[in-house]
Amino acid sequence: MRIVGIEGTAWAASAALYDTETDAVVIESDPYLPDSGGIHPREAAEHMGTAIPAVVSTILEHAAETGDGDGLDVDAVAFSRGPGLGPCLRIVGTAARSLAQTLSVPLVGVNHMVAHLEIGRHQSGFDSPVCLNASGANAHLLGYHNGRYRLLGETMDTGVGNALDKFTRHLDWAHPGGPKVEARAKAGDYYDLPYVVKGMDFSFSGIMSAAKDAVDDGVPVEDVCAGLQETIFGMLTEVAERALSLTGTDELVLGGGVGQNARLREMLASMCEQRGADFYAPDPRFLRDNAGMIAVLGAKMYAAGDTLDVADSAVDPNFRPDEVAVTWRGEAESVVRDPAASQTIRGAEATVTFERDRVVKRRVPKAYRHPALDDRLRAERTRAEARLTSAARRVGVPTPVVYDVDPREGTLVFEYVGDDDLAVALAADRCRAVGRHLATIHDAGFVHGDPTTRNVRVGDERTYLVDFGLGYHTGHVEDYAMDLHVFKQSVAGTADDAAPLLDAFESGYAAVGREAVRRRLREIEGRGRYQ
């Protein structure tokens, strides 16, 4: 089988030919590089208008030279339907429809972000990995469960590549900014910047503002670039490890153009080695936007009969990966592994050892993080966990008693509570209790910060909140709503039948909590990156 792929979501006008028999991919690309600033949609579309026909023509010439017989020997045409810039996508869609009709072959519409994931899964041979997509306009974690790629975590504001570009535009550096930050960081010393992780979600806006201010205040730009890389990529690596811990899988793949950064790949590889997981990053040509990944996923979709009529092939600039019905994989496959507890649990941050009457938790040093950042986070989170665990208990929320705390070593000793994690015993009554507990601590003026199914313990009669390390005192309704969002995301990404569990959770919160928080949750869920 031979598939032609066409890509042009933003800046890379690209075409490819994929041969399933030899697993060979030939890619032709013509990137758009703006003279100044970031990507200009009108200029990018003008580039696509001339570059797409040229790269497609080159690939068709290759197909004619290597095909069997007199024809091109092409079985289908695959194209990026989205997400991306609307004017660019429409040019790609028009080219794909015209080519498919000219060749009298089926048309396959591919989600660009799922293609980033699938090329890594295809080349690695992994069964069902967590995927970290780190690209210009996007940054999120995905895992396959119940017939779709489920969103495990994502940016709360801008994509990672766009965030770096905003910083470099402030310095009047040419696009793209990521490689320039990487080059300058090699000569810099670590500079401390805000670090924002909420469960498996994260935010870059505060970091970018602080980085711009630091440069304006005279901090050497090389030091700021070093701090940017260590902070942003440390956040991405941490949330990737949280996703591995939540799902129980031991496979991670990287996708997206920012994945070409050597320091990010180094961090992810170090994290996986430290926790005994496998990591795979595709070749750089498959990390940046390219038609090869479109053709490879297009072949899988075509083999599954997942093709489009021309009348139904409209592009979608907001085409989210969790909207894609995954027809080319079995519904029994899943990123979720058996989360049954043993005498020692390896979480995202710490090892937890269960003794007869107590639990010893130690935040282990993270080899992937800069030592200064790692020491600060381990100490801050250990103190916060001890303080907020006790604060929740004082307002009536079941939590373990804190017996001892050592911030320097990152160690806590707790009362042994519960029989299992909630992940093992998901039930509506337990989720309802979590809703009530979160409403209670919000009313007391603080958040949990990471209320996933792995951070709830269940016993015969009681449901306990544990692991308050990401919690903090706050009066902002947005922070309370994010707690709800994090819990719902963890359930939706791992449960077999999430709807009744989420209904019970919200009803529990509504019985105690403020309606304003639930209204803000709807706003969060309605934002572009959550839809």
C-alpha positions in Angstrom: 0.0 0.0 0.0 1.3 3.5 -0.9 -0.2 6.7 0.6 0.4 10.3 -0.3 0.3 12.6 2.7 -0.1 16.4 2.5 0.6 18.7 5.5 0.2 22.5 5.9 -1.3 23.4 9.2 0.8 26.5 9.9 4.3 26.9 8.5 5.5 23.6 6.9 4.2 23.0 3.4 5.0 19.3 3.0 4.1 16.2 1.0 5.2 12.6 1.5 4.9 9.1 0.1 4.6 6.2 2.5 5.1 2.6 1.4 3.6 0.2 4.0 5.5 -2.8 2.6 8.9 -1.3 3.1 7.9 1.2 5.9 9.8 3.8 3.8 8.8 7.5 4.0 9.9 10.1 1.5 9.2 13.7 2.6 9.4 16.9 0.6 9.0 20.2 2.6 9.2 23.9 2.0 8.9 25.8 5.3 7.5 29.3 5.7 9.9 31.5 7.6 8.7 35.1 8.3 11.1 37.9 8.0 10.2 39.2 11.5 7.9 38.3 14.4 5.8 35.2 14.5 3.7 33.4 11.9 1.4 35.7 10.0 -1.7 33.8 8.8 -2.1 35.7 5.6 1.6 35.3 4.7 1.6 31.6 5.7 -1.5 31.0 3.4 0.2 32.8 0.5 3.3 30.6 1.0 1.0 27.4 1.1 -0.6 28.5 -2.1 2.6 28.2 -4.1 4.6 25.7 -2.0 1.9 23.0 -1.6 1.6 22.4 -5.4 5.4 22.3 -5.7 6.0 19.7 -3.0 3.1 17.6 -4.1 4.4 17.6 -7.7 7.8 16.5 -6.4 6.3 13.6 -4.5 4.2 12.5 -7.4 7.3 12.4 -9.6 8.9 10.1 -7.0 5.7 8.0 -7.0 5.9 7.7 -10.8 9.5 6.7 -10.7 9.1 4.0 -8.0 5.6 2.7 -8.8 4.6 -0.6 -10.4 3.6 -0.4 -14.0 2.7 2.8 -15.8 0.7 4.5 -13.0 1.6 6.3 -9.8 0.6 3.2 -7.7 -1.1 5.4 -5.0 -3.9 3.9 -2.9 -5.1 7.0 -1.0 -4.5 10.6 -0.3 -4.3 11.7 3.4 -4.2 15.3 4.5 -4.2 17.4 7.7 -7.8 18.4 8.6 -6.7 20.4 11.7 -5.9 21.8 14.1 -4.1 24.7 12.5 -4.5 28.0 10.7 -7.8 28.1 8.8 -6.4 29.7 5.6 -3.5 27.2 5.4 -5.8 24.2 6.1 -8.2 25.2 3.4 -5.4 25.2 0.8 -4.2 21.8 1.9 -7.8 20.4 1.9 -8.3 21.7 -1.6 -5.1 20.2 -2.9 -5.9 16.8 -1.3 -9.4 16.7 -2.7 -8.2 17.6 -6.2 -5.5 15.0 -6.1 -7.7 12.2 -4.8 -10.3 12.9 -7.5 -7.7 13.1 -10.2 -6.2 9.7 -9.1 -9.7 8.2 -8.3 -8.5 7.1 -4.9 -10.0 7.6 -1.4 -9.5 10.6 0.7 -8.4 10.4 4.4 -8.7 13.2 6.9 -6.0 13.1 9.6 -5.9 15.0 12.9 -2.5 16.6 13.0 -1.9 16.1 16.7 -2.9 12.5 16.7 -0.4 12.0 13.8 2.3 13.4 16.0 1.4 10.7 18.6 1.0 7.9 16.1 4.3 8.3 14.4 6.0 7.8 17.7 3.9 4.8 18.6 4.5 3.3 15.1 8.2 3.7 15.1 8.8 2.7 18.8 6.7 -0.4 18.6 5.2 0.5 22.0 1.9 -1.1 23.0 -0.1 1.8 24.4 2.1 4.7 25.6 1.4 8.1 27.1 2.3 10.7 24.5 3.6 14.2 25.3 2.9 16.5 22.4 5.1 19.6 22.6 4.5 21.8 19.6 4.1 25.4 18.6 0.4 25.9 19.3 -0.2 22.9 21.5 1.1 21.1 24.6 -0.8 18.2 26.0 -0.6 14.6 27.3 -2.7 11.9 25.6 -3.4 8.3 26.3 -5.7 5.8 24.4 -8.7 4.5 26.3 -12.2 3.4 25.4 -11.8 4.0 21.7 -10.3 7.5 21.8 -7.2 9.4 22.7 -8.0 10.9 26.1 -6.7 14.2 27.3 -4.7 13.6 30.5 -3.3 17.1 30.8 -2.6 20.2 28.8 -1.6 23.9 28.8 -4.0 26.3 30.4 -3.0 29.1 28.1 -0.6 29.0 25.2 1.4 26.2 23.5 5.0 25.6 24.5 6.5 26.7 21.1 4.3 29.8 21.0 5.4 30.7 24.6 9.1 30.5 23.6 8.3 32.6 20.5 6.6 35.3 22.6 9.8 35.6 24.7 12.1 35.8 21.7 9.9 38.3 19.9 10.3 40.5 22.9 14.0 40.4 22.1 13.4 41.0 18.4 14.8 37.6 17.5 13.6 36.0 14.3 11.1 33.1 14.2 11.3 30.3 15.3 12.4 31.2 18.8 13.0 27.8 20.3 16.3 26.9 18.6 17.7 30.3 19.6 16.7 29.9 23.2 18.4 26.5 23.2 21.6 27.9 21.7 21.8 30.8 24.2 21.0 28.6 27.1 24.2 26.6 26.6 26.2 29.6 27.7 24.0 30.6 30.6 23.5 29.8 34.3 20.2 28.8 35.8 17.9 31.7 36.6 14.9 31.0 38.8 11.4 31.5 37.2 7.8 30.7 38.2 7.0 27.0 38.0 3.2 26.3 37.5 1.9 22.7 37.6 -1.7 21.9 38.5 -2.2 18.1 38.5 -1.3 17.3 34.9 -2.1 20.8 33.6 0.4 23.6 33.4 0.7 27.3 32.5 3.4 29.3 30.6 2.0 32.8 30.7 3.5 33.8 34.1 6.9 32.3 33.2 7.0 34.3 29.9 6.2 37.6 31.7 8.8 36.9 34.4 11.4 36.1 31.7 10.7 39.3 29.8 10.9 41.3 33.0 14.2 39.7 33.9 15.8 40.6 30.6 14.5 44.1 30.9 16.0 44.4 34.4 19.4 43.5 33.2 19.7 39.7 33.9 22.0 38.2 31.2 19.8 36.8 28.4 21.8 33.6 28.4 20.9 33.0 32.1 17.2 33.7 31.4 17.3 31.3 28.5 18.8 28.6 30.7 16.2 29.3 33.3 13.4 29.1 30.7 14.5 25.7 29.4 15.0 24.2 32.9 11.6 25.5 34.1 9.4 24.9 31.0 10.9 21.5 30.2 11.0 20.5 33.9 7.2 21.2 34.0 6.6 19.1 30.9 8.7 16.3 32.2 6.9 16.3 35.6 3.4 16.2 34.1 4.5 13.4 31.8 5.6 11.4 34.9 2.3 12.2 36.6 0.5 10.8 33.6 2.7 7.6 33.7 1.8 7.3 37.4 -1.9 7.9 36.9 -2.3 5.4 34.1 0.3 2.8 35.4 1.9 2.5 32.0 5.7 2.4 31.5 5.9 3.8 28.0 6.3 7.4 26.9 6.6 8.9 23.4 7.4 12.4 22.4 5.7 14.4 19.6 5.8 17.9 18.2 8.4 20.3 16.9 9.6 21.5 20.4 10.6 17.8 20.9 13.7 18.6 18.7 15.2 20.4 21.7 18.0 18.2 23.1 17.5 19.3 26.7 13.8 18.3 26.7 14.6 14.9 25.3 17.4 14.5 27.8 15.0 15.3 30.7 12.4 12.9 29.5 14.9 10.1 29.0 16.4 10.7 32.5 12.9 10.7 34.1 12.0 7.4 32.4 15.3 5.8 33.2 14.9 6.8 36.9 11.4 5.3 37.1 12.1 2.2 34.9 10.0 3.3 32.0 10.7 3.2 28.2 11.1 6.5 26.3 11.0 7.1 22.5 11.5 10.3 20.5 11.1 10.0 16.7 13.8 11.4 14.3 13.7 15.2 14.2 12.2 15.1 10.7 9.1 13.4 12.2 9.0 15.7 15.3 8.6 18.9 13.4 5.4 19.4 11.2 5.7 17.0 8.3 3.6 15.1 5.8 5.3 11.8 6.6 3.4 11.4 9.9 0.2 12.3 8.0 0.8 9.6 5.4 1.7 6.9 8.1 -1.5 7.6 10.1 -3.4 7.9 6.8 -2.4 4.4 5.9 -3.7 3.0 9.2 -7.0 4.8 8.8 -7.3 3.7 5.2 -6.7 0.1 6.2 -9.5 0.5 8.8 -11.9 1.8 6.2 -11.8 5.3 7.7 -12.1 7.5 4.6 -14.0 10.6 3.7 -16.4 11.7 0.9 -15.4 15.0 -0.6 -18.6 16.5 0.6 -17.7 15.6 4.2 -14.0 16.7 4.1 -14.2 20.2 5.5 -11.2 21.3 7.5 -11.4 22.1 11.2 -9.0 24.7 12.7 -10.0 23.6 16.2 -9.9 19.8 15.6 -9.0 18.4 19.0 -7.3 15.0 19.3 -9.9 13.7 21.8 -12.6 14.3 19.3 -11.2 11.6 16.9 -12.9 8.3 16.8 -9.9 5.9 16.7 -11.0 3.3 14.2 -7.5 1.8 13.6 -7.0 0.5 17.1 -8.9 -2.1 19.1 -11.3 -0.8 21.8 -9.9 -3.3 24.3 -6.5 -1.6 24.1 -5.8 1.0 26.8 -3.1 3.1 28.3 -4.5 2.2 31.7 -2.7 -0.5 33.6 -3.6 -2.4 36.8 -3.0 0.2 39.5 -3.2 -2.3 42.4 -1.2 -1.2 45.4 1.9 -3.1 46.6 4.0 -2.6 49.7 5.9 0.2 47.8 4.3 2.6 45.3 6.3 4.7 42.8 4.3 7.9 42.3 5.2 10.8 40.1 7.1 12.6 42.9 7.8 10.1 45.6 8.2 6.6 46.8 5.5 5.6 49.3 6.2 2.6 51.6 3.4 1.0 53.6 4.4 -0.3 57.0 2.2 -2.0 59.5 0.8 1.1 61.1 2.3 4.0 59.1 3.2 5.2 55.7 6.6 6.7 54.8 6.7 9.0 51.9 10.0 10.3 50.4 10.2 12.9 47.6 13.2 11.5 45.7 15.6 13.9 44.0 14.8 14.2 40.3 17.9 13.7 38.2 16.3 15.5 35.3 15.7 18.8 37.1 18.3 21.4 37.8 19.5 20.8 41.4 18.5 24.3 42.7 15.0 23.9 41.3 14.7 20.4 42.5 15.8 21.2 46.1 13.3 24.1 46.2 10.4 22.1 44.9 11.0 19.2 47.1 11.2 21.3 50.3 8.3 23.6 49.4 6.0 20.7 48.5 6.9 18.6 51.6 6.1 21.6 53.9 2.9 22.3 52.0 1.8 18.7 52.2 2.3 18.5 55.9 0.6 21.8 56.6 -2.4 21.3 54.3 -3.0 17.7 55.2 -3.5 18.8 58.8 -5.5 21.9 57.8 -7.9 19.7 55.9 -8.3 17.4 58.8 -9.1 20.4 61.1 -12.1 21.3 58.9 -13.5 17.8 58.9 -12.0 16.2 55.8 -10.6 12.7 56.4 -6.8 12.8 56.0 -4.0 10.8 57.6 -2.4 12.1 60.7 1.1 13.6 60.1 3.5 11.9 62.4 6.8 13.5 61.2 8.1 15.8 58.5 11.7 16.5 57.2 11.6 19.2 54.4 15.4 18.9 53.9 15.2 15.2 53.0 11.7 15.5 51.5 10.3 12.9 53.9 6.9 12.6 55.7 5.5 9.9 58.0 1.8 9.5 58.0 -0.9 7.4 59.7 -1.8 4.4 57.5 -5.3 5.0 56.1 -7.6 3.2 53.6 -7.2 -0.1 51.8 -6.6 1.1 48.2 -6.3 4.1 45.9 -9.6 5.3 44.5 -8.1 4.3 41.1 -8.6 0.6 42.2 -12.1 1.1 43.6 -13.8 3.8 41.4 -17.4 4.1 42.5 -20.0 6.8 42.5 -20.3 7.1 46.3 -16.5 7.6 46.6 -16.5 10.3 43.9 -19.4 12.0 45.6 -17.3 12.1 48.8 -14.4 13.6 46.9 -16.7 16.3 45.7 -17.8 17.1 49.2 -14.2 17.1 50.5 -13.0 19.5 47.9 -15.9 21.8 48.5 -15.0 21.8 52.3 -11.3 22.7 51.8 -12.3 25.4 49.2 -14.6 26.9 51.8 -11.6 27.0 54.1 -9.6 28.9 51.6 -7.2 26.4 50.0 -6.9 23.9 47.2 -5.6 20.4 46.9 -3.7 21.1 43.6 -3.6 17.5 42.4 -6.9 15.7 43.3 -6.6 12.7 41.0 -7.8 9.1 41.5 -4.3 8.2 42.7 -4.4 10.8 45.5 -7.5 9.5 47.2 -7.5 6.5 49.6 -10.6 4.5 50.3 -11.4 2.3 53.3 -14.5 0.4 54.5 -16.4 3.6 55.4 -14.2 6.6 54.7 -12.7 8.3 51.7 -9.5 10.2 52.4 -7.7 12.9 50.6 -3.9 12.5 50.5 -0.9 14.2 48.8 -1.5 17.9 49.2 2.0 18.8 47.9 0.7 21.0 45.1 -1.9 22.7 47.3 -1.9 26.3 48.4 -4.0 28.9 50.1 -6.1 31.0 47.7 -9.3 33.0 47.5 -9.6 32.8 43.7 -12.6 30.9 42.3 -10.5 29.9 39.2 -8.2 27.9 41.5 -11.1 26.1 43.1 -12.5 25.3 39.7 -9.2 24.0 38.5 -9.2 21.4 41.4 -12.5 20.1 40.0 -11.2 20.1 36.5 -8.1 18.1 37.5 -10.2 15.4 39.2 -12.7 15.1 36.3 -9.8 14.8 33.9 -8.3 12.0 35.8 -11.6 10.1 35.9 -12.4 10.7 32.3 -9.0 9.5 31.2 -9.0 6.2 33.0 -12.6 5.1 33.9 -14.5 2.6 31.8 -17.8 4.5 32.3 -16.9 8.0 33.5 -20.3 9.8 33.2 -22.0 8.5 36.3 -18.8 9.0 38.4 -18.5 12.6 37.2 -22.2 13.2 37.9 -21.8 11.9 41.4 -18.6 14.0 42.0 -20.4 17.2 40.9 -23.4 16.5 43.0 -21.2 16.0 46.0 -19.5 19.3 45.4 -22.9 21.1 44.8 -24.2 19.8 48.2 -21.5 21.8 50.0 -19.7 24.1 47.6 -20.4 27.4 45.9 -22.3 27.6 42.6 -19.8 30.2 41.4 -17.0 27.5 41.4 -19.1 25.2 39.2 -19.9 28.1 36.9 -16.2 28.8 36.5 -15.6 25.1 35.9 -18.0 25.4 32.9 -16.0 28.3 31.6 -12.8 26.3 31.9 -14.3 23.4 30.1 -15.6 25.8 27.4 -12.3 27.4 26.6 -10.8 26.6 23.2 -8.1 24.3 24.5 -10.5 22.3 26.6 -13.0 21.8 23.7 
